Amino acid sequence: MSTPTPTPGPGQRTVLEHFPAGSPRGSWPAEEYAAGQRTQGIDAQVVMDLPADQFLVVTDPR
């Protein structure tokens, strides 16, 4: 896994991690990662990056 990558600009989301959309059936690695972040107090959400065909785990700006 990689370190958090801030997205430039005010009011932009921070990408915590990204996962390929082609995970095996029944596997939800992005959701599992986001749930782990939420248990640590980080408001993480999963969004789909359609052009890149991947799921992103992001946080909203504070």
Secondary structure, DSSP 8 states (H G I E B T S, - for coil): ----EE-SSTT--EEEEEEES---TT--HHHHHHHHHHHTT--EEEEEETTTTEEEEEE---
